Amino acid sequence: MKKWINYQQLNYFKTIARSGSILAASKILGVGQPTLSIQLKQLEEVMGVTLFERHHKRLKLTDDGAIVLKYANEIFHIGDELLSILNNEFELPKKHFHIGALDTIPKHATMAAFECMQSITPSSIEVSEGSADFLIKELVSNNIDLIITNFVPSPKKGEKIFHQKISQQKVLIVGNEKFNILSSKFPKSLNNAPFILPTNPNKLRVEIDKFFNGINCKYDLIAETQDTSLQKLLALQGHGVMVAPEIAIEEHLLKGEFVIIGEMTNVDESFYLLYTENKLKNPHLQDFIKIFKL
């Protein structure tokens, strides 16, 4: 029996995904939470996939959910375009670009990419965050135009992915004012200091552990998370110090919210653009790849 998509359910799903919770979507749509929960469950049954997982009391898209959201956005965009044409309100649509970013990439980097693309041509820009495996799969399937990443993946059989370095950042250890004392006798002062770190597996975490082994010190692990926003929040509240590329904490340094405890010698964080040969046929993407730097 052929399955059919219920577009009202798809709209409910899209609103839940954008608002981050059924409660918030319920207020936006004016539909009760139980109804939304039932409609979402029915949509998942039709799709045959799980669309969300719970993450810190919020709903986070699964990899399948991210794919469904991408198509949902396109479906409703085409619907709006159809109505505009029928009502003689149609204007040529803006160029649409889809940028992927690892969930560990600083938001400043994604914002810089958005602004650079807008400077090249008026654009509608979609940003997807996720794991490297998911984003690369989307890239080779031509569902994503570019990926911003902090490592160059080893190509799998049949994949032809190009990369270009867009920045090489020094890595700093920072904290709020009460940790300023650690800057004295750095780096030995770091022994048993409280640290907020990215989780493994993570390229920067590997470099951090190598750094500590090299200076014969041990850190006191207070918290570990891939969420850089949470790392900064914990560090700003004084729960520990954090390690980050300069671009990720530049704003807080300028405001005086963080002090620099020291720079990690022989450690840096590089950022890259990943793209496929097919995308080089688009002149706007060609210009972006040539000029975008962090």
Secondary structure, 3 states (H helix, E strand, C coil): CCCCCCHHHHHHHHHHHHHCCHHHHHHHHCCCHHHHHHHHHHHHHHHCCCCEEEECCEEEECHHHHHHHHHHHHHHHHHHHHHHHHCCCCCCCCEEEEEEEECCCCHHHHHHHHHHHHHHCCEEEEEEEECHHHHHHHHHCCCCCEEEECCCCCCCCCCCEEEEEEEEEEEEEEECHHHHHHHCCCCHHHCCCEEEECCCCCHHHHHHHHHHHHCCCCCEEEEECCCHHHHHHHHHCCCCEEEEEHHHHHHHHHCCCCEEEEEEEEEEEEEEEEEEHHHHHCHHHHHHHHHCCC
